[in-house]
Amino acid sequence: MVEMKVTPWTVEGEIDYKKLIKQFGTAPLTDKLIDEIKKHTGELHLMLRRKLFFSHRDLDWLLSKYDSGESFVLYTGRGPSGHTHIGHLVPWIFTKWLQDKFDAELYFQLTDDEKFLMNRQLSLDDTQKFAQENVLDIIAVGFDPKKTKIFFDTSYAKTLYKIAVRVAKLTTFSTAKAVFGFNNSTNIGMAFFPSMQAAPCFLPSELAGKKVPVLIPAAIDQDPYWRISRDVAERLGYYKPAQIHSMFLPGLQGPGSKMSASKPNTAIFTTDSLDVAEKKVMGAFTGGRGSLKEQREKGGNPNICTVYQYMYYIFEPSDEKIKQMREDCKAGRVTCGECKQRLAKYVIAFLKEHQKRRKNAKKNIDKFLVKD
Ligand code: TRP
C-alpha cells in the first residue's frame, strides 16, 4: 500500500480525509457550519450537501464578519500545466455559486510561473499557452465579468511582486522546507514562488486600502500555501485568509489514479469530443464483479466505484435517485454498463453546454483579464 502523501504537487496513496484534517490542522466542515451557510444562501450546493467540501479554516469567522456587514472577496486559481479537465472545474463551479450567493468579487490567479518552475518539461511559453486555453474554461463557468479579475502571474507581476516580497521577507527557508518539503535541490524560483501564491490573499486589501476578508475555495492539497499566508498575514496588517477545502475526485481509472493531463484516459478534458468523452466514461473503473452472474448474485461495491462518485458528488442532484442507484448496485439489480450509460448522458450534456460557452468566452477575455 502506498502511503498517503498530499502536497501541492503530489497526491498519492489512499486518502484518509479525517487524518488529513489532523495532519494539516484544519477544521472539519460541520453540519452546524453548513447550516450557517444555508442561512445566507437559502439552499445548499450539492458539493456542500454531499460534503465534497469537507474542511475549512476560519469559515465561521468569515461568516460572522459577513453578518456584521463586512463583505468578503473570493480567491482561487489554476496551475496551467495542461488542458482543463472536469476535476478542475469542480471547485470553480462551486466558487461561481459562492460568487452568486454572496455577491462577492473573485480574484483568479493563473500560476504560469509556478508550473514553469516546477515542471522540467514545460517552457514558459508552454505554461503561458496553457493559461490562455484554461482562461476560456474559467470564463465558461459563468463568473460575473463585473466582479471577476483573472490574471497570469507573469503579466501581473508588478502588482503581485510588491506584496510577494513582503511575504517572502517574513518566511524563512526552514518554514518553507517544513511546509512544502523543499530541499537543497529545489530551485530557488520554487523557494520564492509560495509568496506569489500568497499575494492575492492580500491584494483585495491593498487595492481597497483597508482590511478585506478573503475566502479561498480550493482542493486541500493547496493548504500549505495558506499556512504560510496565514502565518504572515497579521504581521503585514491583513486578516488571515479563510479557506474551504474540497476532496479530490478520483481519476476514471479508479482510486489512486489521479486525473492527469499526461494520462488522457484518467480524465475527461473540456476539449475532448463528445465521442471521446463517452468512450472514457464507458471505460471507467467501477466496483463491479468479474461476471454478470456474480454481479447479480453478490452485487457491486459503490464505495470504490468512480462512476458512483462522479454521480454522487457532481452529476446526480436527486437524493432519491442517488440512493436508489447505490441500493440497486449493492443488490446486483443494476449492471456497471447501465450506470456508465447514465453518467455518460450527464457528462455529454454538461460538456456540450460547456464547449458552447467556451467558444463564446473567446470574445469576452478582455472583460476578465487584468494586467499591469
Ligand atoms: N497552485 C495552484 C495549482 O497548481 C494554482 C493556484 C494559485 C491556486 N492560486 C490558487 C489554486 C488559489 C487554488 C486557489 O493548481
Residues whose N, C-alpha, C, O or C-beta is under 5 A from the ligand:
A	BS01	LIG	Y75 T76 G77 R78 G79 Q109 T111 Q197 P217 A218 Q222
